[in-house]
Amino acid sequence: MIFFTLNAEHQQKNLLGYNLRLFFEKTFLLIMQLRLALFIVLTTSIQLFSAPPVKSQAMDEVEIRLELKNESLLNAFQKIEKQSPFHFMYRYADVKDIDKLEIPSSKKSVAAFLQEMLANTSLDFKQVNNRIMIISSEKKNLDPSPLILNDKLIRELDIVVRGQVKDQKGETLPGVSVKVKGSEIGASTDIDGRYSLNVPDNATLVFTYIGYNTKEVVVNNQTTLNVTLDPSSTSLTEVVVTALGIKREAKSLTYATQGVSAKELTETRTLNVVNALQGKVAGMTIETAGTGLGGAARVVLRGNRSISGNSGPLYVVDGVPMSTAIANFSPDNIESINVLKGPNAAALYGSAAQNGVIIIETKKGKEGQVQISVNETFQTGRPLHYFEPQSEYGQGVTGVYNATSEESWGPKMTGQMVNHWSAAPGKAGTQVAFSPQPNNYKDAFQNSTYITHNVNATAGSATTQTAFSYTREDAKGLMQNNELRRDNASVRVTSKLKKWLSLDTKLNYIRNEIDNQNGTGDNAANNPYMNIYRMPRNILISDLRQFEYTDASGANKQNYWNPGSTIGRNPFWIMNRVVNFETTDRIIALGSLTIDFTDKLKLMARTSFDGGSSTTERKAWIDSYGGGQDNFGSYSASISGPGQIWNHDALLSYNSNITKNLNVSALVGGTLRKTDGSGSISASTQQGLIIPNFFSFGNTALTQGAFNPSTRQELQSLYFSGNFGWKNYLYLDVTGRNDWSSTLPANSRSYFYPSVGISSILTDMIPGLPDVISYAKLRASYAKVGSSASPYQLSRSASFSGTGGNYGFITLGAILPNANLKPETTEGYEIGLDTRLFDGRLGLDITAYKTNTFDQLFTVSLPSGSGAASFFTNGGDVQNTGIELVLSATPVRNANGLTWDISSNFGKNKNWVNKISDDRPSIIVGGDPYMSDFVVAQGQEFGNIYTRGWARNAQGNVIVGANGMPTLTAGRSVLAANFNPDWMGAITNNFSYKNFNFAFLIEHRQGGSMVSITDGLLYGEGINKETLAGRDGGLVFGENLFPNETGVLASGAPNTTAITSQTFWRTIGGRNAPIGEAFIVSATNTRVREATLGYTFPKSMLSKVGFISGVKLSLVGRNLFFLKRTGNWDPEILSGAGTASAGFQTYVPPTERTFGLNLKVDF
């Protein structure tokens, strides 16, 4: 009601006052979103400003508690290092014989303890930054500056070992742990893989890195040690992030999970980071909505599960669930991506995770390192392929030219002169050559551009580490004025407040602005692609670009061949005079506090916020056609939000070796999640604009408003998890979770679901296996996951309309509530085998699974007179069974630096509906207004597409009428297609030689089909090349027209009646109930998904610059070309991103090929 009050006041007050009030409304909403964010900023600021500087405190200011009982000086140094930020440097020969130190337990400064310990020796000490040098007393007057340290004092201490750590491909490895064996002395390699360490001349260095074999190297008085680490063939040290942000060794997992390299996402990058996962995860299918820049992605793991709900995965960032997908995330801030594919892997996440989980960890700062990197990307794009129109016949019908026709059934184009279609001055009344324009639709596209700037900075002291990332993206689409601007800023601070207390805070702000996002479907007013594809074949693109003119009365008019059309528009008018603007703000904040009671027991308390709001605005100039308000000019605007999730959880975890052979890792925890769905207020003009093209709610005789309140729901959870490891080769996982959902009735609000899994490292468990088997792991698991209903299904809804009567009216919702709703449940079984052969040169991970989703939530129709159209209920059983394979191989790896790595994945899934309901055995989940329905029916595959088709006799032959036209079914009763693929696979080849690397990914989709609504509409207008045959007659159905069918008369006699192309295609296609069976298209395709060619500049070249530590330049490309494709359209681009969009596309954009340069510079 507030909104309507505002509009009423606006009719009487000036626009400035209204906009100010609207501004304060939005500001208030934004402030409400920032509650946690402000707290995080404050906490982070306190941490940053209170954190000790990189140069440590003076050692006479740092107090510790120390007790020595007959101990050596080396042991004393280690004890001091554990309690302070200092590290000691010394000559081993000077200190090795000093022992039997006795100091009673006391608390004083580090300097005081050192004076006492060295009192009766010939040694002294000096501090340089956070290092304490133990030197001979005669050296104590040396200047302890870093310069003197490096040039003089260092020679008086242990030798300095420097070097670089690389992998077998020659790429540097940052973050490698380098330690002196048997001591706490150590360092980590920097971003270039370099390290420097003071060590005794007879020390042994131990190099450790996740995913690589540990390597030990004896110093033996060497001052330079360059080391190459070998990949771990058994993956015993690999650590992955699992449910609730818990890190576990990969070998202990009892379910399938697959990681994706974050590095790949920043080179061949896309605006939607989810699309960068295409072809990289077995069992994952990704399609995109054809809305141009910023289009949503449809992601499905292991098949559709929910009949009327969402089958997409849950997105989890830094251990907490997100409110929406991660489309606008910056890949530059991603440390790792891990995909948990089934309910077995995601049981601890509860209701939202039954469709799998995509887990993302963002970057953190590292202790003792200051790193800055800049990543610059420029890409440009053009359509990869176009549909194939005919270029022989132009505007008109029945072979006769008509300047106002929107079809191409006119005369043959031979260059003859015809009246110009335009009413614009200078064109009206003139004639133009009637000639083919084969590229007019291609010329309507512009080159797209994508420019990304990113800077990442990390820094860390012993107690506080900070990571900062900022990404700016600017993009221009294939259509004029379709632009995107995105700012993504993130800061994460981790702090060791006490030895036993640590804090992790993060704040991420994302602002997304999209101009003129294209509509999809048969939406002439907002979809320029529709009007480009429908363009008659004789239209000059230069004439079309003049999209407006001023008539004799001074009015601005649209320049189109059929003025006032309810179907067509000039596409350039849509791009310039029917405009829309959307701005979205999103804030993600995290605060996590961890208490280490012991090294085995810790408690984490965490709170997070993910919320945002958006504003949209649409302006249509007068003369935009359509028969509605657009023809008289229209203006609309809306505010949505704040949609948000508050997630609070606490985890108590324990990890210990109970015995020599038994390890136990357990946790118990609880979560409180509060979700506010996005409400909205909107307004639109209803009687046209009084002053032409002045867009204001005050510039109309009637403004209509609408208010949709936000939805609210709460989920409370308790859960436990136990992982038991026996001799590091046999593992048992047990989890349980109980949810209490506010959207379910009291008697079914509480629901429990468990999981259990077992894995065995066969190569460790069974002695005597052939040497060719480097590693083998067998795993099996079972899980059950519940899912609650959407909000407000327990009571009948009502809506308010501001128009009608004196004060508007209230309408009751058409769906009756159900007081006996139950949670939707998914049960899953999984078994898998992971093997490595030939010292890890060949690997195969195979998984078989089966899931069933019961008690689906959907509506059942009610008879007329019941007072409602349907009621909400439970039922159904949707089953998915499948197999996944992940193959890795290294065919070539030689001493010359040449490496060839292959990674391949395969996924086959069968999606079947065992049961829905006895009352409703089939459900129309979605469809389009012209041709097809998306149907879920028991006893059939999920997602069958039904349409009108050929009427057939008992033998299956098509019955043809006496006029030569096939007879048709009355309704959409013909099963025409199913979009689900038979299988999908991809292969990545990666070649590296010295400083060069080349990689490419090929992806294949086998099977599945769709009904092309676009083809049906365009064929009916004579656009496609297939409509050329029979323009003058001679088409016989069953012979030269659909020869794969048998056409017979009602009597059974063969059809021999000839018809024209126009007669057939205008009946079968077009906008009047087209026949989908005629436009079935295979979805099978093979494409080169992405490729990169990179060069890493030698360190010797960069050393001349000094402040630059690394440079890599890459040539990148995506969707480079198809190796196989059927039909005119890419089956991967759909009309939307929902479940019912699968296999549906109407006037979608073409596939876009992009290529460009990526430059990464490290400082």
N, C-alpha and C positions, 0 to 999 in steps of 0.2 A: 504493500500500500504506500510505502514511502516513495517508491518510484513514481506512482501515479500522482502523488502530491507534487513531486518535483516537476512533472510535466505540466500539471495545471498551473503551477506558479510560473513556469517558463512562458506560458502563453501571455502572461501579464507583465513579466519583467524582461529586462534586456538579456541578451545572450551572454554577456560577461558574467552576470550574476549566476546564471545557470551553470556555466562552465566552472566557475570558482567552487560552487557547491559540489559539483561532480568531482572536481579535483580533490577536495577535502575528503569526500567519500572514499575515493581510491586510496588516498594517503592513509586513511584510517585502516583500511583493509590491509595495506602493505605493512603498517606498523604491527598489526596483529600477527602477521606472518613472521615478523622479525624477532618475536619474543626470545626464542632460543638462540637465534642468530646473534642478537646483541649480547647475550650472555657468553656465547662462544668467543665473540670478538674481544670482550672484556677479559675473559680468562686467558685467551691467547696473548693479548697485549701484556697482561701481568707476567705471563711466562717469559715472553720475549725480553721485556725490560728488566725482569728480575733474574734472568739467566746469567750465569757467569760468562764473561767474555772469553774469546778464544784464548787470550793470554790469561793464565790462571792467576788466582789470588796468590799473594805472597805466602811462602811456606811458614812464616812466623805468625800468620793470621789463621791458618787452617789447623783446627784442633782435632785430634783423634784419640781414641783410647787404645793403649798398647800394653801387652804383657809378653815378655820374653823369658823363657825358662830353658837355659842351656841351649840356645839356638844360634844358628849361623847368621852372619850379616846378610847373606842372600835371602834367607827366610824372612828376616826383618824387613828387607826391601819389599818383598812380596806382600807382607801384611800391610805395610804403609800404602802400597799401590791400591789395594782393595778398598781402603777407607778414604782415599783422597784422589784428586784428579791428576796426581803426579806420576811420572814414569822415570825410572833411574837409568843413567848411563854410566858405564864404568869399564875399566879393564878387568877382565876376569882374573888375571894373575894378581891384581892388587887386592882383591876382596875374597878370593876363594879360601884362604886359610884363616880368616877371621871368624871365630866361632865361640861357643860357650858364653854367649851374651846373656846377662841376667838383668831384667828390668821388671820391677813389681808393677802390677796393674795400676795404671794411672792415666789421666787425661791431660794432655798439654799439646803444644804446637808441634808440627812436624820438625821444625828447625830445632826445637829444644830436644826432641828425641834423638836427632842426628848428632847434635853436639855431644850428648851423653854416650852414644854408641861409638863415636869416633874419637873420644877423648884421649885414649891411650894408643892411638895409631898415628901413622904418618900421612893420614888422609884428611882431606877437607871436602867441602861441598859448595856448589854454587847453583843458583836457579836460573834457567833460561826458559821463559814461557812456562810450559807445564812439564818441563824436564828438569831433573836434578842431576847434575854431573858430580860424580865422585872422582876427585882428582888428588894428585899428590899435593902436599902442603906448599911446596915451592911454586906451584902453579896458581895459587889462589888469588893472586893479584891480577891475573889476566882479565881483560874486558870480556864479560860473558855475553856479548851481543851475538846474534845469530851468525853474523859474518865471521867473527872470530871463532865461534863454535865450529862452523863448517871448515874453516881453513886451518886452524891450529889445534884447538882442544880435541877435536874429533880424533886426531892422530894419537892423542894420549889415552884414549878410551878404547873400548872394543872396536874392532874394525867395522866400517860401514859397508853393508852389502846393499847394492842397488840392482834393480832389474825390472823386467817386464814379464807379465804372465799372459799367454795367449792360448787359444784353443787350437785344434788341429787344422782349422781352416785359416789360421793366421790372424784371426780377429782377437782383439784385446779383451780381457775379462776384468771388468771392474768389480770391486767388493770381495776379491779373493782374500781369505784369511791366511796370513803368513805369520807363523809362530815359531819360536825357538822351542824345540822339543824338550819337554821336562821342565818348562818354566812358563811364566805368565807374560814374558816379553813377546810382543807381537805388533802387527800393523795390518792394514787392509790396503789393497791396491786401489788406486784412484781411477777416474773415468777412463784413463788410457791404459789401465792395467799395470801401472808403474807402482813400485814400492821402494822404500828406503828404511833400513833397520840397523841399529847398533847391536852387534852380536859378538860373543866370544869367537876367536878364530877357529876353534874346533867344534863349533855348534852344528846342529842338524836342524834345518828349516823344514817345517811341515806346511804344505800348501793344501788348503781345503776349500772346496767350492761346490755348491749344490748342483747335482747332476753330473759331477765329474769325479774321477777316481782321485783319492788323496795321494799326494806325492811327497816323498821325503828326499831332501838333497843335503849332502854334507858340504859345509862351507869350505873347509880345507884352505883357509887363508885367501879365498877368492873374494874380490870386491865387486864383481859383476856376476849375477846369476839370472839368466833368462830361462824361463821355464815354460814348457808346453804341457797342458793338462789334457788327459784323454777322457772322452765321455764315459760315463759309467754304464757298462753294458747291462748291468742288472737293475739299474735305477734304484738301488738300495738307499741312496742318499737323497733322492728326489722328494721334495716337500710340496704338497698341494694344499690349497685353501678349501675347506669343506664347509659343512653347515655351521651357521652362527659365527663364521670367521675363524673357526678352529683350524690350525695347521697340523697336518698329519703326514707321515711318511706314505708315499704312494703304495709301497708294498703292503701296507696294513689295510688298505681299503678293500671292502667286500663288494663293491659295485663299480659300474663303469663311469668313468669321468674322462674328459678330454680337455686339454689346455690349448690355448691359441697364443702365439707369440705377439706380445704387445708391440714389438718393433715393426711387424708387418703393417699394423694399423696406421702408423704415422707416415709411411711411404706412399703406398697406393691407397690413399685415404678417400673417404666419401663423406658427404655432409651428414649422413645418418650412419653413425659408427657401427650399428648393427649390421648394415649391409656389407661391411668389411669381413664379416664372418662367413659369407657365402662360399660354399665349397670346401670349408675347412673343418667341419664337424660332421662326423658320420651320424646319420639319422636326423639331421636338421634341415628343414626346408624354409626358405626365406623368399617371400614375394613382396613387392612394393606397390603402394597406391599411386596411381598415375596422376598425381596432382602437381607435378613439377617440383620445384625446389621445396625441400622440407617435407616431402611425402613420408607417410608412416610406413612401417614395415610390418608384415605379417610373418611371425616366427612360430614354427611348430616343431616340437621335438617328439619323435616317435608317434606321430599321428594325432588326429583330433580325438578328444575325449568327451567334451561337453556338447550336448545337443543344442542348447540355446544360450550357453554361457561362453566363456572365454577359454580357448585352448592354448593360449600363449603362455610362455614361461614366466616365472617370477624373476625380477632383477634385484640383485642384492649387491650393495656397494659398501665395502669396509664392514661387512658383517650385519648390515641392517637392510630390510626390504625397502624398495622404492615405491612411490605412489604411482608412477608411470614408467614407461620404457626409457631407455638411455639414449634415445635418438640424438639429443642435443649435447651429449657428453663430448669432451675433448679427448681424443685418443692419446694426446701428448701427456696427459696426467694419469694414464693407466699403467700400472706396474704389471698386472697379470690379469688374464681372463681364464676362468675355468668353468666348464659346462657340466653340470650334474643333470643327467638326462632323464632319469625316471624317478618315480616316487621312492624307490629304494635309497637313492642318494639324498633325497630332499625331505625325508620323513620328519626331521627335527624342525623344519620351517613351517610345517602345519598346512593350514587350509589353502594358502595361496600357491603352494609348491607342488600340487599334484601333477602339474604339467611340466615339471623340471625347473631347474634354476640356472641362471647365468650369474656367476659370481665374479665381481670385479674388485680388485684391490688397487687403491690409488697410491701414488708415490709418497715416500717418507724421506726425511733428511737422514744423513748418515753421520755417525760420529767421526770427527776429525777430518771431514771433507768439506770443501767449498767447491761446488760445481755449478757452472752456468752453461746452458746450451740454448741455441737458437735454431729453430726449424722453420724453413720457408718453403712453401709449395705454391707452384703456379700450374694450373691445368686449364685446358680448353677442350671443348667438346662439340661434336656434330652428331646428328642421327647416324646410327650404325647401319640401319636399313630402312627402306620405305616400302609402303604397300605399292602394288603395281596397278595403276589405273590405265584405262585405255586412252588413246590420244587420236582418235579418228572421228568421233561424233561429239558435237557440242550442244549448247543450250537448245531446249525445245522438247517436244513430245511428238511421237508418230512421224518422225522425220521432218518436222516443220520447225523452223527457227522461231523462238519466242524470247524476246529480250528480257522478260521478267521471269522466265522459268528457272527453277532451282534444280532441274534435272538435266541429264545429258543424253536424252533420247532424241535429240534434234537431227538435223541433216549432217551429212559428212562434211568435214572441214577441208576445203580446198583453196582457201584464200579469198573466196567470194566476199563482196562487200555486203555488210548488214548494218542495220541501225544499232548505234551504240546504246548500251544498257544504262549508262549513267545520266542522271538529271543534273549533274554539276555544270555550272557555267563553263563554256568552252567545250563541253562534251555532249551536252543535250542537243539532239537533232542532227548530230554528225553521224558519219558512218565509219566503220572500222572493219579491217580484214578479218574474216572468219577463219582463223588459222589455229592449228593445234598449239597448245602451250604445255608441252610435256613436263616441264619443270616448275610450273607455277606453284604447286603445293610445296615443293622442296625449297623454293626461294622465300617462302613465308617464314622459314626458320632462320634464326640467327646463331652465330657461334656462342656457345656458353663459355663462361669463365669462372674459375674457382681460385681464389687467392687466400692463402692461410699464412698468418704470422703467429709464431709461438715462441715464448721464452720460458724456460724452466730454470729455477735456481734452487739449490739445496745447500744447506750449511748445518754444521752440527758441532757442538762441544760435547764434553763427557756427559753432561746432564740434560742438554736441550738440543733437539734437532728440528729443523724447519725445512719444509718444502713449499715452494711457491710456483704456480703455473698460471700463465695468462695466454689465451688463444683468441685471436680475432679472425673471423671468417667473413669474406665478402664474396658473393656469388651472383651471377646473372644467368638466367635460364635460357632455354631455347626460344622462348616467347619474349617479345618486347615487354619491358617493364616488370617482368617477373624477377624480383631481386630478393636476396636474403642477406641479412647482416646479423652476426652472432658474436657476442662477447662472453667469454667463459673465464672466470677468475677463481682460483682456488688457493687456499693456504692451509697447510696442515702442520701442527706443532706437536711433537712428542717430548715429554719431559720426565726426567727421573727426579721427582720432588724429594724423595727420600730413598734410601737403599731399598726400602720395602714398599715404596709407593710411587706409582707412575701415572701420568696423565696423557691422554691422547685427545686432541681437539682438531676439528676440521670445519672450515666454512667454504662453501662453494656457491657462487652466484652465476646464474646463466640468464642472459637476456637474448631473446630471439625475435627478430623483426622480419616479417615476410610481406612483400608487396605483391599483390595480384597472384596469389596462389590459384592455380587453375582448377576449375571445377572438373568433375568426372561425369561420365554417363551422358545421356541424351539431354544435356543441359546447355541449350544454345546461348543463354544469357551470360554464362560464366566460363564456358569451355571453348577456347579458340580452336582447339584441335578439331572439334566437330565441324566447324565452319571452313577450316582449311581442307579437310578431307572431302567435303561435299562440294567443293568449288567446281562449277562446270568447266569442262576441259578447254574452253576457248578464252577464259578470262585472263587478261594481261595482269601480271602481278604489279606492274607500275600503276595501272589504273586503280587497283585495289588498295595500294598504299595511300592513295588520296581518300582517306576514310570519311571525310566530312567536307561540307561546303556550306556556304551561306546563300539562302534563296532570296528571291526578290523582296520578300517582306523583312529580311534581316535575320531570319531564324536560322539557327544552326541545325543542319540536317545530316543524317547518316547517308553515306554514299553506298548504296546497295542496289542490286539489280531487281529486287522485289520489295519495294518500300512497304513498310508496315507488316512484314512477314511475321507469322507466329512461330516460325521454325528457324529461319536463317538469319544471320547477321553478317556484316563485314567483320572478319576476324580481327582486323586492325582497329576497328571501332571498339571491340571488346577489350583489346589490350590497352587502349588509351582512354576510353570513355565509360567503361563499366569496370570500375576499379575497386579493389578491396585491400585493406591493410590490417595486419594482425601483429600484435605485440604480446609476447609472453615473457613473464618474469618467473624464475624458479630459484628457490633457495634450498640448499641442502646443508644441514649442520649436524655435527656429531660431537659428543662429549663422553669420554670413557675414562673411568678411574679404576685402576687395578691395584689391589693390595696383595703383596706376596707374604703370606704368613710364614711360609717356609719355602725352600726351593721345590717342594712337592705340592704344596697347597696354596691356591690363590683364589681371590674373589674379584670379579669384575662387575662393576655397575656401569651401565651405559644408557644414554638417552640420545635420541636422534630426531630430526625434523626434516621432512621433505614436503615442500608446499610451493604453490605458485598461483598466479592469476593471469588472466589474459584480457585484452581488449580487442574488439574487431570493429571495423567501420567499412561500409560499402556505399559507393556513390554511383548512380546510373544517370547519365545525361539524358535530357529530353530527346526523344526520338530513338530510344534504345529498343523499340519494338517489343514484341512478345504478347501484346494484348492486355497486359497488366499494368501495374504502376510504373514499370520501367519506361513505358512509352511516353509517360508524362513527366518523367524524372522522378527519382526516388532516392531516399537516404535512410540508412539504418545503422544502428550502432548497438553494441552490447558489451557488458562487463561480466566476466566469469571468474569465480573464485571467492575466497581462497580455498582451493582444494588442498588438503594436507593430510599427512600421516605423522602422528606422534608415536614413537616406538620407545618404550622403556623396558629394559631387561636387566637381569642380574644372573650371573653364572658363577657357581662355585666349582672349581675344577681341581682334580687330584691326579698326579702322575708319579708313579713310583715303581721300582723294581722290588716287588714283594719278596721274591726269592731270586736266586741266581738265574733261574729259567723263566720266571713269570713276571711280566710287566702288566700293570693295570693303569689304564687311563680312564677316568670317570668324571662326569659332571652332572650337576643338577641345576636347574634354573627355572626362571619364570619370566613371562613377557606380558606387558600390558600395551595393547595397540589400539589407538583411537584414530579413526579415519573419518574425515569430513569430505564428502563429495562436493564437487564444485557447483555452487548455485550460480544463478545468473539473473541479470536484469537487462532488458532490451527494449528498444523502441524503434518504430519505423513510420515513415510517412504513409498515409493511406489515400490521399486524394491528390497526389501530384504536387509539384512545386509551384508556388505562386510566382515567384521571380525565377526565371529560367536559370537552372544550374547554379543556384545559390543554395548550398547544402547546409540546412539548419532546420531543427525541429520547429522553429518558429515560422518557417517559410512554407506552411501547409495549412489547410483548413482542418485537418484531423490527424492527430498522432496516436498511434496505437502502441500500448506498452504491454510488456509481459514480465512476469516474475516467476522464476523457478527456484524454490528454496533448496538449500544444500541438503545432502543426505548425511546421516551420521550413523556410525556403527562402532561397536567396541568388541574386542576379542581379548580374552584373558586366557593365559596358558601356563601350564606347568609341565616340565619335561625332564627326562634323565637320559643319559647315554653312558654306556660302558664298553670299553675296548680292552680285550684281554689278549696279550701276546705271549706265546709259549715258545721259548728258545729262538725268538726272532724269525720263526718260519710258519707258525700256526696262529691265526688271529680269529677272534670271535667278537662280533659287534652286536650289541643289544641296545635298542632305544625305545622309548615310550613317551607319548605326549598326550595330554588331555587339554582340550579347548572348551571354553565357554563362550558362545557367540550370542550377541544381543539380537541377531536377526532371526533366531529360531525360537519356537515355543519353549516354555519353561521345562516341559517334560522331555524334550530332546535337545536342549541347549548345550548339555554336556556330552562330549563324545571323545572316546579314547582310541588311539591307534598306535600300534607297535611296529617295530621292524627288527629283523634279525639277519645276520650275515656271517659268513665264514670264508676265510681265504687261507691258502696254503702255498708257501714258497717251495715248490716241488724240488728244485735244484738243491735246496738246503736240507730238505726233509728226507729225500731218497738218495742215498749214496750210490755211486756207480753209474749214474746216467751218462750217456755218451758225451764226449768232450765238446761235440758240436753244439750242444745245448748250453748256452751261457746262463740262461735264466728262464724259469717257467713258474707261472703262478696260476692256480686254479681258484675260482671264487664263485660263490652262490649266495643269493640273498632273497628275502621276502619282506614286503612292506605293505602297510595299509595307511592311507592318508584320507582325511576327511575334509570336506569343504562346505561352508555354510551358504545360506541363501543371500541374495542381494537385499539391501535394506527395504523395509516397509512392505514386505509380502504378507505380514500378519494382519494387516488392516486394509480396508478399501480406500483407495486414493480418491482425491477430488481435485479438480482444476478450476481456476478462475479466469474468466475472459472479461476484458475491460470493455468489450463492445456488445451491444444488445441490451434492450430494456433501458431503464433510467440509470441503473448503477452497475450494469454488467450482470453476469450470471455465473453460477457454479454448476459444474458438470461432474457427476460421479464417474469414477473409473470403470472401464468395461471388464476388469478382471476381478473376480471374487477372491478374497484371501483364503488361506487354508491354515487352520489352527493346529494341524497335525503334521506339519512339514518335518522332514528329517534331513540330516546332513547328507550331501552327496559324498560317495565313498569310492576311492580307487584302491584296488589291490594289485600288486605287481610282483612277479617272479622274474629272477634274472640269474643267468649262469654265464661264466666267461672264462677264457683262457688267454693269458698273456705270456708270450714267449719271445726270447732273444736267442739268435743263433750266430755262430761264427764270430764270437767275441763282440756281439752287439751290432755286427754289420747288417743283420737282417732281423726284423722284428714283426710279429703278428699278434694283434689283439683282437679276439673274436668274442662277440657277445650275442646271446640269444635271450629274448625277453617275451613276456606276456603280461598285459595289463587289462583289467576289467574295471569299468566305472559304473557303479550301481546308483540307484536312487537319484537319477538325473532330475533336475528341476525344470519343469516346462508347464505349458498351459494345455488344458483340454477344453474343447468347444462345448458350449451349453446350448440347449434348444431355445428358439425364439420364445419370448414370453417369460423367460426366467429372470429378466431384469438385468442380465449381464451377458457378455459374449463368451466368457471362458472362466475357468478357475485354475489356480496354481496348484501343482501337485508334484509328487515324486514318482519315479518309475524308470524303467529302462536298464539296459546293460550294453554298453559300448565296449568292444574288445579290440585291442591292438596286439598283434603278434609280429615279431620281426627278428631280423638278424643284422648285426653291424660288424664290419671289419675295418681295422686300421692297420695298414701295412707301412713299414718304414724300411729303407735299405740304403746302404752306402756302397754302390758298385765300384766307385773309384776313390781311392785316398792314397796319394803317393808322396814321396819325400820332396818333390818339386813344388808342392803347394797346390796341386790340383785335387779338388774334391767334388764329387757328384753325389748329392743326396736326393733320395726319392721319398715322398710321403704320399700315401694314397688312402682314401676312405671309401667305404661302400655301405649303403643302408637300404634295406628292403623291409617294408612294413605293409601289413594287411589290416585295414581298418574296417571292422564289421559291426553291424548293429544286431545283437542277438535278440533284444527285446526293447520295446518302448512301453506300451500300455495296451491292455485289452480294449480300453475305451478309445484309444487313439493310436492305432498301429503305425501311422505315419504322420510326420510333421513337416509342413512347408516352412523352412527356417528363413528363407529369403528368396530373392529372384529379381527380375526386371519387369518393367511395365509392358514390354512388347512380346517377349519370346519364351522365357524359361523360368522354371522354379527350381530352387535348391531344396531337395527333399531328403529327409532322414526317415527311413522306413525299416521296420524290423524284418530280419531275414535278408537284408541287402547290405551292400557296401555303404559306408558313411559317405554322404555327399553326392548322391546321384542327381543328375540334372535332367529334369523332365521338360518336354516341350511339345508343341503340336508337330505332327508328322504326317507321313503318307498313310492313307487308309488302305488296308490290305485285306486280301481274301484269306481263306483258310490255309492256302498254300504259301502265304507270305508274300505274294506278288502285289504290286501296287495297282490299285484299281484306277483306271483312267476314264474320264468322262468322254462323252461324244465330241466335245470341243477340243480334245487333245490334252486337256489339263488334268494332272493327277488330282484325285479327290483327297480330301484332308480330314484329319480327326477334328472333332468338335472342340476338344479341350487339350490341355497339356498332359497328355496321357502316355506319351512315348518316352521311354528311357533312352536318352540320346547320348549322354556322356557322363564321365566321372573324372574329376580333375586329379585325383590322387595318383602319383606316379607308381609304376611297378617297382622301380628301384632308382636310386640316385647314387652317383659316384663322382669322385674327383681325384686328380693326380697333380702333385706339385713336383717340379724338377728344380733343383737349386745347384748351380755350378759356381764354384769359386776358384780363382787362380790368382795367387798373390794378392794384389790390391783390387782385383776386379771380382764382381759377382753378377750372375745373371740367373733370374728365377722366373718361372711362369706357371700358372695354374690353369688347368683345363677341367671344366666341369660338364658332366653329362646327366641329363634327365631322360629316363626311359619310360615311355608309357604315359597314360593319362590323356584325357581329351577334354575339349571345351566346345561350347557352342558360341560362335563368333557373332555377337549381336551387331558389331560394327559392320562386318561383311553383309549381314542380312539387310541392314539399312542402306548401305552403299550400293549393293547389287540392284536394289529396287529403284535406285535413281540413275542406273546406267553408268556408274563411275568405273567399276572394275573391268579389267581387260577380259575377264571371262564372259562378260555380257556382249562381246563383239560378235561371237558366232550366232548366226540366226537373225541378224538385224533385218534381213529381208525375208525371213521365214526359213522353213526347212528343218526345224528342230523337232525330233520325235522322241518323246520321253521313253526311256528304256533302250534306245538305239544310240543316237549321237548326243543325247542329253541324259545324264546319269545312266551311262551304259551298264553300270554294275547292278542296276535294278531291272526287274522284269515288269514291264507295263502291260496290263491286260484290261480289256473292257469288262463291264459287269457280266457279260456272257462268258467270259473266259478267253475270248479271242484276242490275239495280239493287238497291241495298239499300233496304228499306222498313221494316225492323224498328225500332220505337221502344224507347228505353231511358230510364232515369232519370239525372238528374245525378249522384246518389251512385254509381250503378253505374259510370258512365263515369269520373268523376274519381278515385274511390278506386282504380280499376284503372290508369289512365293516370298519375296522380300519386301522392302519398303516399311512404312510405319504402321500399316494396318494388319496387326497380328501376323508377323512374318513366321515362316515355318522353320523352326530350329533344326529339324532333321536334315535340312538341305545345307546347313552351314556348320557341320561338325568338323573340327580341326584337331589334329594330333598335337599334343603338348611336348612330344619328344624333341629334344634339341641338344646340341653340343656346342660349347663356346669356349674361347680363350678368355677366361674371366679376368685375369690380371697378369702383368709382366713388369719386371724391374731390371734395369741394367745399371749397376752402381760402380763407382770408383772411390776408394778410400785413399786420400792423399798421404804419401809417405811421411813418417815422422821426421825424417831428415829434412824434408822440404819445409815443414811447419816450424822446425826448431829455429829457423832464421827469423820467424815472426815473434816468437817468444811467448806471447800471451795466448796463442791459439794452440790447443792440445790435440784437436782432431777435426777433420773436415771430410764429409762424404757427400758426393754429388750423384744423384740417381735420375735416370730417365724412367718415368713410370707411365703405365697405361692400364685402363680398365675397359672391359667389354670390347676387346680389340676386334674380334670378328667371330662369326658363327662358322663352325665346321659342318653343322647340320641343323636345318630348321625347316618346318612345314608351315605353310600359311603366311598370311600378311603381318601377323602381330606376334609380339614376344609374349609367351604365356606367363612370364614372370611379372608382368606389369598388369595390375588388376584395377578394377573400379574403386576398390576400398581395401581395408586391412582387416576386416572382420571375418569370422568363420564363414559366413554366407557369401563372401566375396570370392571364394575359391572357384576359379574357372569362369568368372564373370568379368568382362571388360567391354566397355562401350566408349569409343572415341578416345582411347588412351594415347599418351605420347609414344613416340618410337623409342626403342632402345638407344641410349646415348653412349657413343664411344668417346672416352676422354684420354688425353695424354698430356704429359707435362714434365716439369722438373721439380725435384725435391733436393733441397740443400740443408744439411745439418752441420752446424759449427759448434764445437765444444771449446769452452774456455777453462 
